[in-house]
Amino acid sequence: MAINLYPRGFLYARDSVKVTDDLAHFERRATSRGTFWLSPETAFEFVETDSSLIALIGHAQYVSASAAVGDAREICGRLLEAWEDKGAAGVEEYLYDLGGRYALFILADQEQLVYHDAHGMRSVYLAEGRSLVSSHERILADALDAAPSRSTLSGLPLSLRWRHSHFTGIESLQPNHRLELGTGQQTRYFPFGENPYLNAPENNRLDLARRLWTDQIRLIAEGRNVALSMTGGLDSRVSVAMAREYWGSVTAFTYTAIPRQESAWSRSIYQDEAIVQQILEVVDIDHEFLRRDEAPELTAAEKSTLAKNTAGHHGQWLLKLYQRSFPQADTVHLRANLHETARNYFHKYRTPSEPLRGLRKLMRDQTLQRAAALEPRIDSVMSDFEEQIKLSGYADLPAGYEPLDMYYWELRQGRWFSEVFNETDCAFETAIPFNHRRLIDIALSFDSRQRQNGHFFKELINRTAPFLNFYGINSTTNLYEQSRNSQLADRTPNATKARSLAGEGITVCEQFIIVDASGNQKTTRPFAGTLYLPAGQLKKNYAAELRLSVAPRTGELPLDLQITVANGYENAKAAGYLELVVSVHGAEALRHDLSSRAEPFGITLTALPPGTPVKLSIRSLRDIQRDSWESASRTSLQMVARPSRQTESKVLTDNPYAQVLDLAPENWR
């Protein structure tokens, strides 16, 4: 099978345009509101009235809580009704529940608007100052004889390129934005307001998500051959689970390679093969391994074609294997890549009190890591990023949407993976049920820690094919083996871990306790080096308390107790929420607001008499609603006792933010 130019591509022009020979195989469709050129593989539907034209290019599935529609003409009709009833607002309400991979044109007398799917899986490019839109940047570049762009951002990797393309005067349509053809402006239309699922009961969210997901799979699979990719990761696992109803009719595949010591990539995907082999023992599905060493080489002409088809590169060696294994023209590949949008991927950059600060730091770090030559000009690059952040409206997002999440959604995924799909279009169409705004909202409604742990996806697996949660995620050991190995490594984990964190001469409780404002014990947690207030116990004057005492050996009296404290949270606007307290004989000796310092520091209690009781506490200073504050409270502790050379008992610290309190002499005895 050949690798053709611009498969599943399109070009739209309201006025005359030079169409190059590269588009000779495209079908020309003239309308009263401009001309479309469409590749032979491109699905499309037009609905036209005297006043409006609705053009849907690609595949789409409308799935809401009450409806499921896969017919493109019916969808166009509903879009026309929404347009005539409420204008752009009506269309955008409808798009909230429209999954798929598509470009949408609303061409009317006074307004001409272009949209695409939630993640921009169907890439859309526009020409500055022209009512000219296409699926591929190179189509426009050749039509306009556009020169290569000299912008710094144009030369960065796709995920850092924002709207820029390789060519002057050509840019990408950003997901969740509409293009106004008359002015060439991109305007954000989503999110509409706060995420409606932030406070919804978890079972309701999961039930709805499962229905939205499975209804889409049913519509995608109707009349098509479905190819399902399988790896050893969580994103693929949920995709396999949610397609359980179709295991008997889909064809699954895993790409793999001979593991080589010098190649981390080959070792990684060979691990995928081992994990998938385990899963195939219980999943009755037609499956094939696509092996790197069996891939036919691409010719120079094919590589040249691919250089036009995609602005990025992913796995071109796979294309011939795809074509060999899936020769049917109606094959659709069910992928899982976009699930990462829900995984809080850039969580370490989160700065909740000042959200844009974390995004700016991410931009700087990514640039220096991936384009190190720009370091001397990093301030200028950051100025360019600042303009893009402003254009994207990230400063004005509703409070429930984080700029880091939206960046990952719209730019990391919207630019990078759209070009991966352009690359694989020569083999098959691509579909991802998660590419649906209501589903994405549900996934983003879980708290930060749940999202990092993949809670939403694991729960969907548990409701659909629970045994798939048994197998390791990116690990060849299953859950039983992981539990067994953990127990073998430490048969008395709490005691052993507590002892390992304290030197000889210190007795540390194996558990810490949670007390309420009156000092009454509420619950306990095992102490394994970290003291914290659990979610649900973040209430005013509640505290997590760890108790220890010095029990020096004979001849080594008195002792100095040295405590190393590490808490990575720092936020100048979060003062007065959480504090660390050190107490001796029940009297407070030191207090430290956890928001004031991210670097580790030391505390030393000198010349302690034998048996001195010491208590370390994490205390909440107010009622805190968000469970994510549990992470801010997590404080690592290590204790060492040494023979003292001091004659006076006192508190020493290298932390300038800590408040050392005066204790009466009797408190040291």
Protein Blocks (a to p, Z undefined) as FASTA:
>chain_A
ZZdehihiacddfbdcdddfklmmpccdddfkbccdddfklccdddddfkbccddedjdd
dddfkbccfbfklmmmmmmmmmmmnommlmmmmmmmmgcjdddddddfkbccddddfkom
aacdddehiacddfbfklmmmmnopacdfbfklmpcfklnmmacfbehiacddehiacdf
knopacdfbdfbdcfklmgcfklmmmmmmmmmmmmmmmmmgopacdddddfbfklmmmmm
mmmmmmmmmccddddddddfklmklmmmmmmmmmmmmmmmmmccddddddfklpccddfk
lmmmmmmmpcbdfblmlmmmmmmmmmcfkbccddfklmmmmnommlmmpcfklmmlmmmm
mmmmmmmmmmmmlmmmmmmmmmmmmmmmmmnommmgcfklcfklmmmmmmmmmmmmmmmm
mmmmmmoccddfklcfklmmmmmmpcfklmmnommmmmmmmmmmmmlmmpcghiabdfkl
mmmmmmmmomblmlmmmmmmpcehiacdfbdcdddfkopafbdcddehiacddehiacgh
iacdddddddddehiaccddddddddfbdcfklgokbccdddeehiafbdcdfklocbdc
ddddehiaehiacddddddfbdcfblklmmmmpccddddddddfbfbdcdddfbfkbccd
dddfklmZZ
